Amino acid sequence: MAKSSQVRIMGMSLSEFAHGYLSTTLGKVSLALFIILIGTSIYAAVVIPPNFGEIWNVPTNWEIYPKDAPPVWLNAFTGNTYAPEIIINSVKEASSSITISFSVYNDYKKPWNDLFIILKPPLSGISMVAYITVDRPDGSSLRIGPVQLGSGTTEIGTMYQVEGQIIQFYASKYGYALNIPVGSSAFPYIFMSVVNDVVKPLYGKYTITITLIPASGSLPSLGNSKPVEVAMEGTAYGLMGTDTIGHDLWLGLLAGFPISLEIGVVYALLVTVIAVGVGLAAGFIGGIIDEILTRITDLVILIPSFVILVVLSILLHLNIWDAMLYLAVLAWGGSARIIRSISMQIRTATYIDLARASGASNLWILRNHVLPQITPYILYLLVVNVPGAILTLSSLNFLNLAGVSYPTWGTILYYAEEYGALETGMWWWVIPPGILITLVAVTFIVTALAIEPIVNPRLRR
């Protein structure tokens, strides 16, 4: 029985091609990097909600989160410096009131920034009053209230009433005139004391009890709902910290994985399709067609694509997908020249003349002789074009151009520069997106280097 025919590329079967790719250290490294990128992208697609762009771009969605906060794991290197975010939704309901009671242990040099009380249905439409009692580790109790709550989220620490009551507590207990900076929250001073006329953190266990009562009337039936949430805004948050708005940068970085890979791959496909079409037509057909297409290719190569893209983005208000399309139209010239050169070499081969003499059509020759030989180069072009697209479009985003509803690594870097992240020491806002952009580019560059010996037989050992 005759063996079934195998697809062969540059004289190699697909299994031999794969073995040649994975037999090198670069091939194994690139495969590992690809697994990381694809796995993270899949994880991001599952974890990130479909409407994440809307959530990200509405500042009120992030108001209970700390601002400019470093990641919580930084405490492992700095000692217990930063307090983490704490959210409590366990409530105790009585006939005329709701009580939330919880304990926290303060051993942080920078304690919690503020306290938020969030009312949800069916309480969000009812006027509520809060009384707050804080039992401190030194045996004293600080009482705050009555505080009038809003219909949604109420920030406690910035209220003049709360500030005045905390100042009065310091005056009566320590005889100290506490000076709270204008616009700052008074809440951190709950976790402090005065030692030798210096305000310092007071370490130990704190019990906070919040009692909510309706300003008028009675409580509605709550059923199994959890209509109250209390958030203590920390000075550190999550795996990657937050920005000036309070965005969870870990989620922003995750969201950038799939969109960056999608844009890079789609761009590479478009560029390769255009380059293969133009290169084959010019190199294999030749004549006047070659002359016209070669002059067009030279023109495309000479066009300063990034400058043109910046101008188009400003004039036409391009989104990132439009920018990717324009970039593909402006950037196929170099790839087309490579395909043309290879096609011209194949066209002059003796076996092509023999195929024509036997009556084979140009389409048959292209399918059976030309395409199998240029397939490795097509794969190579796909790989090398991806990082260029990601770097170029990230650069556009860094200029606040070619925006997208989802956060991208480039837009995260733009706002980091806009708010002076590096100048104020917020490295977690700058370094992670820069590393991820570099990681994706390096992944495809390493892959291209691993494929190059297969594409170019002269480089094989």
GULO-381451 format. One record per residue (C-alpha): residue in one letter; x negated, y, z negated. Coordinates in steps of 0.2 Angstrom, whole numbers. Layout:
<pts>
+--------+-------+-------+-------+
! residu !    c1 !    c2 !    c3 !
+--------+-------+-------+-------+
!      a !     X !     Y !     Z !
...
+--------+-------+-------+-------+
</pts>
This chain:
<pts>
+--------+-------+-------+-------+
! residu !    c1 !    c2 !    c3 !
+--------+-------+-------+-------+
!      m !     0 !     0 !     0 !
!      a !    -7 !    17 !     5 !
!      k !   -11 !    29 !    -9 !
!      s !     0 !    44 !   -11 !
!      s !    -8 !    60 !    -5 !
!      q !   -14 !    72 !   -17 !
!      v !   -14 !    91 !   -16 !
!      r !   -32 !    96 !   -14 !
!      i !   -40 !   113 !   -18 !
!      m !   -57 !   117 !   -12 !
!      g !   -60 !    98 !    -9 !
!      m !   -54 !    94 !   -27 !
!      s !   -38 !    87 !   -34 !
!      l !   -28 !    96 !   -47 !
!      s !   -34 !    85 !   -60 !
!      e !   -52 !    88 !   -54 !
!      f !   -48 !   107 !   -54 !
!      a !   -42 !   107 !   -72 !
!      h !   -57 !    96 !   -77 !
!      g !   -69 !   109 !   -70 !
!      y !   -60 !   123 !   -79 !
!      l !   -60 !   114 !   -96 !
!      s !   -77 !   107 !   -94 !
!      t !   -85 !   124 !   -98 !
!      t !   -85 !   133 !  -115 !
!      l !   -77 !   148 !  -107 !
!      g !   -63 !   137 !  -100 !
!      k !   -60 !   130 !  -118 !
!      v !   -61 !   148 !  -126 !
!      s !   -49 !   155 !  -113 !
!      l !   -36 !   141 !  -115 !
!      a !   -37 !   143 !  -134 !
!      l !   -34 !   162 !  -132 !
!      f !   -19 !   159 !  -120 !
!      i !   -11 !   147 !  -132 !
!      i !   -12 !   161 !  -146 !
!      l !    -5 !   174 !  -134 !
!      i !     9 !   164 !  -127 !
!      g !    13 !   156 !  -144 !
!      t !    14 !   174 !  -152 !
!      s !    24 !   180 !  -138 !
!      i !    37 !   166 !  -140 !
!      y !    37 !   169 !  -159 !
!      a !    40 !   188 !  -156 !
!      a !    54 !   184 !  -144 !
!      v !    63 !   174 !  -157 !
!      v !    60 !   185 !  -172 !
!      i !    62 !   202 !  -164 !
!      p !    81 !   206 !  -162 !
!      p !    88 !   211 !  -145 !
!      n !    92 !   228 !  -150 !
!      f !    75 !   231 !  -158 !
!      g !    71 !   246 !  -147 !
!      e !    87 !   255 !  -154 !
!      i !    82 !   250 !  -172 !
!      w !    64 !   256 !  -169 !
!      n !    69 !   273 !  -162 !
!      v !    81 !   278 !  -175 !
!      p !    71 !   286 !  -190 !
!      t !    86 !   283 !  -203 !
!      n !    83 !   264 !  -201 !
!      w !    66 !   266 !  -209 !
!      e !    70 !   279 !  -223 !
!      i !    68 !   267 !  -237 !
!      y !    51 !   261 !  -231 !
!      p !    35 !   269 !  -237 !
!      k !    27 !   281 !  -226 !
!      d !     9 !   280 !  -221 !
!      a !     7 !   264 !  -231 !
!      p !    -8 !   252 !  -230 !
!      p !    -4 !   233 !  -229 !
!      v !    -1 !   224 !  -245 !
!      w !   -16 !   212 !  -243 !
!      l !   -28 !   227 !  -245 !
!      n !   -25 !   225 !  -264 !
!      a !   -36 !   209 !  -263 !
!      f !   -51 !   221 !  -258 !
!      t !   -47 !   236 !  -269 !
!      g !   -39 !   229 !  -284 !
!      n !   -21 !   232 !  -288 !
!      t !   -21 !   249 !  -281 !
!      y !    -5 !   249 !  -271 !
!      a !    13 !   244 !  -276 !
!      p !    23 !   233 !  -264 !
!      e !    40 !   237 !  -258 !
!      i !    54 !   229 !  -269 !
!      i !    72 !   227 !  -264 !
!      i !    86 !   221 !  -276 !
!      n !   103 !   217 !  -271 !
!      s !   108 !   207 !  -286 !
!      v !   123 !   216 !  -295 !
!      k !   134 !   213 !  -310 !
!      e !   152 !   218 !  -308 !
!      a !   163 !   224 !  -322 !
!      s !   181 !   231 !  -322 !
!      s !   176 !   249 !  -320 !
!      s !   157 !   248 !  -316 !
!      i !   143 !   240 !  -307 !
!      t !   126 !   236 !  -315 !
!      i !   110 !   232 !  -307 !
!      s !    96 !   227 !  -320 !
!      f !    78 !   221 !  -315 !
!      s !    61 !   222 !  -322 !
!      v !    44 !   226 !  -313 !
!      y !    27 !   225 !  -320 !
!      n !    16 !   240 !  -316 !
!      d !    -2 !   236 !  -314 !
!      y !    -5 !   248 !  -299 !
!      k !   -16 !   263 !  -298 !
!      k !    -3 !   270 !  -286 !
!      p !    14 !   265 !  -292 !
!      w !    31 !   266 !  -282 !
!      n !    35 !   282 !  -273 !
!      d !    53 !   283 !  -274 !
!      l !    70 !   274 !  -278 !
!      f !    84 !   272 !  -265 !
!      i !   102 !   267 !  -269 !
!      i !   111 !   261 !  -254 !
!      l !   130 !   259 !  -254 !
!      k !   138 !   247 !  -242 !
!      p !   156 !   243 !  -238 !
!      p !   168 !   243 !  -247 !
!      l !   158 !   256 !  -258 !
!      s !   151 !   267 !  -244 !
!      g !   167 !   277 !  -243 !
!      i !   169 !   280 !  -261 !
!      s !   162 !   294 !  -272 !
!      m !   150 !   285 !  -285 !
!      v !   140 !   291 !  -299 !
!      a !   124 !   283 !  -306 !
!      y !   116 !   282 !  -323 !
!      i !    98 !   276 !  -323 !
!      t !    89 !   270 !  -339 !
!      v !    70 !   265 !  -338 !
!      d !    63 !   256 !  -353 !
!      r !    44 !   258 !  -353 !
!      p !    30 !   247 !  -360 !
!      d !    26 !   260 !  -373 !
!      g !    43 !   258 !  -381 !
!      s !    51 !   274 !  -374 !
!      s !    66 !   275 !  -364 !
!      l !    69 !   288 !  -350 !
!      r !    87 !   292 !  -345 !
!      i !    92 !   299 !  -329 !
!      g !   110 !   305 !  -324 !
!      p !   123 !   307 !  -320 !
!      v !   117 !   307 !  -302 !
!      q !   130 !   309 !  -288 !
!      l !   127 !   297 !  -274 !
!      g !   130 !   299 !  -255 !
!      s !   141 !   288 !  -245 !
!      g !   126 !   278 !  -238 !
!      t !   108 !   280 !  -244 !
!      t !   103 !   291 !  -258 !
!      e !    85 !   295 !  -262 !
!      i !    84 !   298 !  -281 !
!      g !    66 !   304 !  -284 !
!      t !    68 !   321 !  -274 !
!      m !    83 !   327 !  -282 !
!      y !    81 !   343 !  -292 !
!      q !    91 !   335 !  -307 !
!      v !    80 !   320 !  -308 !
!      e !    64 !   330 !  -307 !
!      g !    71 !   341 !  -321 !
!      q !    75 !   327 !  -332 !
!      i !    58 !   319 !  -329 !
!      i !    49 !   335 !  -333 !
!      q !    60 !   337 !  -349 !
!      f !    55 !   319 !  -354 !
!      y !    36 !   323 !  -353 !
!      a !    39 !   339 !  -362 !
!      s !    48 !   331 !  -377 !
!      k !    37 !   315 !  -378 !
!      y !    20 !   322 !  -374 !
!      g !    22 !   341 !  -376 !
!      y !    15 !   342 !  -358 !
!      a !    21 !   354 !  -344 !
!      l !    22 !   342 !  -330 !
!      n !    19 !   350 !  -313 !
!      i !    27 !   341 !  -298 !
!      p !    22 !   347 !  -281 !
!      v !    36 !   355 !  -271 !
!      g !    44 !   342 !  -259 !
!      s !    36 !   327 !  -268 !
!      s !    46 !   313 !  -277 !
!      a !    46 !   314 !  -296 !
!      f !    49 !   295 !  -297 !
!      p !    30 !   289 !  -298 !
!      y !    29 !   299 !  -314 !
!      i !    41 !   287 !  -322 !
!      f !    26 !   274 !  -322 !
!      m !    14 !   287 !  -330 !
!      s !     9 !   294 !  -346 !
!      v !    -2 !   308 !  -353 !
!      v !   -19 !   304 !  -360 !
!      n !   -30 !   319 !  -366 !
!      d !   -19 !   331 !  -355 !
!      v !   -22 !   320 !  -340 !
!      v !    -8 !   311 !  -331 !
!      k !   -13 !   292 !  -329 !
!      p !    -4 !   276 !  -324 !
!      l !     5 !   267 !  -339 !
!      y !     3 !   249 !  -336 !
!      g !    15 !   236 !  -342 !
!      k !    33 !   229 !  -340 !
!      y !    47 !   241 !  -335 !
!      t !    65 !   237 !  -336 !
!      i !    76 !   248 !  -325 !
!      t !    95 !   247 !  -327 !
!      i !   107 !   256 !  -315 !
!      t !   125 !   258 !  -319 !
!      l !   137 !   264 !  -305 !
!      i !   154 !   270 !  -309 !
!      p !   167 !   278 !  -297 !
!      a !   168 !   297 !  -298 !
!      s !   187 !   295 !  -298 !
!      g !   199 !   281 !  -298 !
!      s !   194 !   263 !  -300 !
!      l !   183 !   251 !  -291 !
!      p !   189 !   241 !  -276 !
!      s !   188 !   222 !  -275 !
!      l !   171 !   217 !  -270 !
!      g !   174 !   199 !  -267 !
!      n !   158 !   190 !  -262 !
!      s !   150 !   205 !  -254 !
!      k !   134 !   213 !  -260 !
!      p !   139 !   232 !  -258 !
!      v !   124 !   239 !  -267 !
!      e !   105 !   238 !  -263 !
!      v !    91 !   246 !  -273 !
!      a !    75 !   249 !  -265 !
!      m !    59 !   254 !  -274 !
!      e !    48 !   262 !  -260 !
!      g !    30 !   255 !  -263 !
!      t !    14 !   263 !  -258 !
!      a !     9 !   247 !  -247 !
!      y !    20 !   237 !  -236 !
!      g !    19 !   221 !  -226 !
!      l !     5 !   213 !  -215 !
!      m !     1 !   229 !  -205 !
!      g !     7 !   244 !  -215 !
!      t !    18 !   258 !  -209 !
!      d !    16 !   274 !  -200 !
!      t !    22 !   292 !  -204 !
!      i !    40 !   287 !  -200 !
!      g !    40 !   271 !  -210 !
!      h !    40 !   259 !  -195 !
!      d !    34 !   242 !  -200 !
!      l !    19 !   241 !  -189 !
!      w !    19 !   222 !  -189 !
!      l !    35 !   221 !  -180 !
!      g !    29 !   235 !  -168 !
!      l !    14 !   225 !  -164 !
!      l !    24 !   209 !  -162 !
!      a !    36 !   217 !  -150 !
!      g !    21 !   223 !  -139 !
!      f !    15 !   205 !  -136 !
!      p !    29 !   199 !  -124 !
!      i !    31 !   216 !  -115 !
!      s !    12 !   217 !  -112 !
!      l !    11 !   200 !  -105 !
!      e !    27 !   202 !   -94 !
!      i !    20 !   218 !   -87 !
!      g !     3 !   211 !   -84 !
!      v !     9 !   195 !   -76 !
!      v !    22 !   203 !   -65 !
!      y !    10 !   216 !   -59 !
!      a !    -3 !   203 !   -55 !
!      l !    10 !   193 !   -45 !
!      l !    15 !   209 !   -35 !
!      v !    -3 !   214 !   -31 !
!      t !    -7 !   196 !   -26 !
!      v !     8 !   194 !   -15 !
!      i !     4 !   210 !    -6 !
!      a !   -14 !   207 !    -5 !
!      v !   -12 !   189 !     2 !
!      g !     1 !   195 !    15 !
!      v !   -10 !   210 !    21 !
!      g !   -27 !   200 !    20 !
!      l !   -20 !   185 !    29 !
!      a !   -12 !   195 !    43 !
!      a !   -28 !   206 !    45 !
!      g !   -41 !   192 !    44 !
!      f !   -32 !   178 !    53 !
!      i !   -23 !   187 !    67 !
!      g !   -36 !   200 !    70 !
!      g !   -35 !   212 !    84 !
!      i !   -25 !   228 !    83 !
!      i !   -16 !   221 !    68 !
!      d !   -32 !   219 !    59 !
!      e !   -38 !   237 !    64 !
!      i !   -22 !   245 !    57 !
!      l !   -21 !   235 !    41 !
!      t !   -39 !   237 !    37 !
!      r !   -37 !   256 !    39 !
!      i !   -22 !   256 !    27 !
!      t !   -32 !   245 !    15 !
!      d !   -47 !   257 !    15 !
!      l !   -34 !   271 !    12 !
!      v !   -27 !   262 !    -3 !
!      i !   -44 !   259 !   -10 !
!      l !   -48 !   277 !    -9 !
!      i !   -33 !   283 !   -18 !
!      p !   -36 !   288 !   -36 !
!      s !   -22 !   277 !   -43 !
!      f !   -22 !   282 !   -61 !
!      v !   -22 !   300 !   -57 !
!      i !    -7 !   298 !   -45 !
!      l !     2 !   287 !   -58 !
!      v !     0 !   301 !   -71 !
!      v !     7 !   314 !   -59 !
!      l !    22 !   303 !   -54 !
!      s !    25 !   298 !   -72 !
!      i !    27 !   317 !   -76 !
!      l !    37 !   322 !   -61 !
!      l !    48 !   307 !   -60 !
!      h !    49 !   302 !   -78 !
!      l !    45 !   284 !   -75 !
!      n !    48 !   271 !   -87 !
!      i !    35 !   257 !   -89 !
!      w !    42 !   245 !   -77 !
!      d !    43 !   259 !   -63 !
!      a !    25 !   264 !   -67 !
!      m !    20 !   245 !   -65 !
!      l !    28 !   245 !   -48 !
!      y !    20 !   261 !   -42 !
!      l !     3 !   254 !   -49 !
!      a !     5 !   238 !   -39 !
!      v !     9 !   248 !   -23 !
!      l !    -7 !   258 !   -26 !
!      a !   -19 !   245 !   -32 !
!      w !   -19 !   230 !   -20 !
!      g !   -32 !   236 !    -8 !
!      g !   -47 !   228 !   -16 !
!      s !   -39 !   211 !   -17 !
!      a !   -33 !   212 !     1 !
!      r !   -51 !   215 !     7 !
!      i !   -56 !   199 !    -2 !
!      i !   -42 !   189 !     6 !
!      r !   -46 !   196 !    23 !
!      s !   -65 !   192 !    22 !
!      i !   -61 !   174 !    17 !
!      s !   -48 !   172 !    31 !
!      m !   -60 !   179 !    44 !
!      q !   -73 !   165 !    39 !
!      i !   -60 !   152 !    40 !
!      r !   -53 !   158 !    57 !
!      t !   -70 !   155 !    65 !
!      a !   -72 !   137 !    59 !
!      t !   -74 !   123 !    72 !
!      y !   -59 !   113 !    64 !
!      i !   -48 !   128 !    67 !
!      d !   -52 !   129 !    86 !
!      l !   -49 !   110 !    87 !
!      a !   -32 !   112 !    78 !
!      r !   -27 !   126 !    91 !
!      a !   -33 !   115 !   105 !
!      s !   -22 !   101 !    99 !
!      g !    -7 !   112 !   100 !
!      a !    -5 !   117 !    82 !
!      s !     4 !   133 !    78 !
!      n !    -3 !   147 !    68 !
!      l !    10 !   144 !    54 !
!      w !     4 !   125 !    53 !
!      i !   -14 !   131 !    52 !
!      l !   -10 !   143 !    39 !
!      r !    -1 !   130 !    29 !
!      n !   -13 !   116 !    31 !
!      h !   -30 !   124 !    32 !
!      v !   -30 !   142 !    26 !
!      l !   -19 !   142 !    11 !
!      p !   -27 !   127 !     2 !
!      q !   -44 !   135 !     4 !
!      i !   -39 !   152 !    -2 !
!      t !   -28 !   145 !   -17 !
!      p !   -42 !   146 !   -29 !
!      y !   -45 !   164 !   -24 !
!      i !   -27 !   168 !   -26 !
!      l !   -27 !   161 !   -44 !
!      y !   -43 !   171 !   -47 !
!      l !   -35 !   187 !   -41 !
!      l !   -19 !   183 !   -52 !
!      v !   -30 !   182 !   -67 !
!      v !   -42 !   197 !   -64 !
!      n !   -27 !   209 !   -60 !
!      v !   -18 !   206 !   -77 !
!      p !   -30 !   215 !   -89 !
!      g !   -31 !   230 !   -77 !
!      a !   -13 !   233 !   -78 !
!      i !   -12 !   231 !   -96 !
!      l !   -26 !   243 !   -99 !
!      t !   -19 !   256 !   -86 !
!      l !    -2 !   256 !   -93 !
!      s !    -8 !   256 !  -111 !
!      s !   -18 !   272 !  -106 !
!      l !    -2 !   279 !   -99 !
!      n !     8 !   275 !  -115 !
!      f !    -7 !   283 !  -125 !
!      l !    -3 !   299 !  -115 !
!      n !    15 !   298 !  -120 !
!      l !    20 !   293 !  -102 !
!      a !    29 !   279 !   -94 !
!      g !    39 !   275 !  -110 !
!      v !    50 !   260 !  -114 !
!      s !    63 !   258 !  -127 !
!      y !    52 !   245 !  -136 !
!      p !    36 !   250 !  -144 !
!      t !    21 !   246 !  -135 !
!      w !     3 !   245 !  -141 !
!      g !    -1 !   261 !  -131 !
!      t !    14 !   271 !  -138 !
!      i !     9 !   265 !  -156 !
!      l !    -9 !   272 !  -152 !
!      y !    -1 !   288 !  -145 !
!      y !     8 !   292 !  -161 !
!      a !    -7 !   287 !  -171 !
!      e !   -17 !   301 !  -162 !
!      e !    -2 !   313 !  -163 !
!      y !    -1 !   312 !  -182 !
!      g !   -20 !   311 !  -185 !
!      a !   -21 !   294 !  -191 !
!      l !   -40 !   292 !  -190 !
!      e !   -43 !   309 !  -198 !
!      t !   -33 !   304 !  -213 !
!      g !   -40 !   287 !  -214 !
!      m !   -25 !   277 !  -208 !
!      w !   -35 !   264 !  -199 !
!      w !   -21 !   251 !  -199 !
!      w !   -12 !   262 !  -187 !
!      v !   -26 !   263 !  -175 !
!      i !   -37 !   247 !  -175 !
!      p !   -24 !   233 !  -174 !
!      p !   -16 !   239 !  -157 !
!      g !   -33 !   243 !  -150 !
!      i !   -39 !   225 !  -155 !
!      l !   -24 !   217 !  -147 !
!      i !   -26 !   227 !  -131 !
!      t !   -44 !   221 !  -130 !
!      l !   -39 !   203 !  -135 !
!      v !   -27 !   202 !  -120 !
!      a !   -40 !   209 !  -108 !
!      v !   -54 !   198 !  -114 !
!      t !   -42 !   183 !  -113 !
!      f !   -40 !   186 !   -94 !
!      i !   -58 !   191 !   -91 !
!      v !   -64 !   175 !   -99 !
!      t !   -52 !   165 !   -89 !
!      a !   -58 !   173 !   -73 !
!      l !   -76 !   169 !   -78 !
!      a !   -71 !   151 !   -81 !
!      i !   -63 !   150 !   -64 !
!      e !   -77 !   159 !   -54 !
!      p !   -88 !   143 !   -53 !
!      i !   -73 !   134 !   -46 !
!      v !   -69 !   147 !   -33 !
!      n !   -87 !   150 !   -28 !
!      p !   -95 !   133 !   -25 !
!      r !  -113 !   141 !   -26 !
!      l !  -110 !   145 !   -44 !
!      r !  -107 !   126 !   -48 !
!      r !  -121 !   117 !   -57 !
+--------+-------+-------+-------+
</pts>
